[in-house]
């Protein structure tokens, strides 16, 4: 759990609290304390980048329709390009 919170690692905050107060907190509890004090995680959100061309999208839809019409009990083999 090395998530960066406002530029600081939770372990760094854990050590600072221990050095200044003599109280040891588990790293998970540090996250709860930071949240209580108004800090938030600063982690980039995952973004989906759709790079498929219209031709590839049409090909995928056609393959999807073909697969949907295969009767039960059959095995489908797929070859990667």
Buried (B, 14 or more C-beta within 10 A) or exposed (E): EEEEBEEEBBEEBBEEBEEEEEEEBEBEEBBEBBEEEEBEEEEEEEEEEEEEEEEEEEEEEEEEEEEEEEEEEEEEEEEEE
